[in-house]
Structures are given as C-alpha cells and as structure tokens.
Amino acid sequence: MTSRQTIVKNSEEEKKFVKKLRNKISNMDMTNILNSNTLEHVTQEFATIIKDLWNKYSKLVNITK
C-alpha cells in the first residue's frame, strides 16, 4: 500500500485551497521583481505559500490496487 498527500477534486478543501492561494498571490509584493535578489525572495515566498496551504488543506490517503 502506498500513501500520499492529496486534495480531493471538487471538494470544499480544494475550493478553500484555491481561494486562499489566489488571495495570497494577489497580495504578494511584486515591485522591483527584476532584481535577482527580489526574484529569489518572491519565488521563495510563493513556494512557502503553496507548501503551507497544501499542508493545511490536503490529507493523507492510501493508494491500493
């Protein structure tokens, strides 16, 4: 048996995940993004947002044959 983290398609968790993700991305500071240090910071912030929301709304499921 294999386990993995997932968000069930068309579930309330998926709707909340997408809504919060859109909200957080739209509130990110994108000024001066052409600076390589700023680009790295924005990319890291984006990755952290996704990871945090994924951990909040996903659940561990068992994959069986």
C-alpha positions as a printed Julia matrix, in Angstrom:
65×3 Matrix{Float64}:
   0.0    0.0     0.0
   1.23   3.48   -0.86
   0.24   6.74    0.85
   0.31  10.28   -0.49
  -0.97  13.76    0.31
  -3.85  14.92   -1.84
  -6.73  17.34   -2.05
  -9.9   15.71   -3.35
 -11.02  17.22   -6.66
 -14.11  19.46   -6.37
 -14.08  19.22   -2.56
 -14.55  22.08   -0.1
 -10.86  21.76    0.75
  -9.92  22.28   -2.9
 -12.16  25.36   -3.12
 -10.64  26.81    0.05
  -7.1   25.99   -1.14
  -7.62  27.74   -4.48
  -9.38  30.74   -2.92
  -6.65  31.27   -0.31
  -3.9   30.73   -2.91
  -5.39  33.34   -5.24
  -5.78  35.77   -2.35
  -2.22  35.33   -1.1
  -0.7   35.57   -4.6
  -2.64  38.75   -5.36
  -1.29  40.28   -2.13
   2.36  39.46   -2.85
   4.69  42.42   -3.33
   5.84  42.25   -6.96
   7.59  45.62   -7.07
  11.18  45.53   -8.28
  10.85  41.87   -9.32
  13.55  42.34  -11.97
  16.2   42.46   -9.25
  17.6   38.91   -8.89
  17.53  39.04   -5.08
  13.92  40.17   -5.14
  13.0   37.49   -7.68
  14.56  34.85   -5.43
  12.65  36.23   -2.44
   9.31  36.27   -4.32
   9.91  32.73   -5.6
  10.68  31.5    -2.08
   7.62  33.31   -0.71
   5.45  31.69   -3.4
   6.82  28.23   -2.57
   6.17  28.78    1.13
   2.59  29.9     0.47
   1.87  26.77   -1.58
   3.53  24.46    0.96
   1.64  25.98    3.9
  -1.73  25.87    2.15
  -1.09  22.33    0.86
  -0.29  21.15    4.37
  -3.43  22.84    5.7
  -5.93  21.52    3.12
  -4.51  18.2     1.92
  -4.9   14.86    3.63
  -3.02  11.58    3.63
  -4.74   8.87    1.59
  -3.84   5.25    1.0
  -3.48   4.12   -2.61
  -4.44   0.49   -3.16
  -4.57  -1.71   -6.22
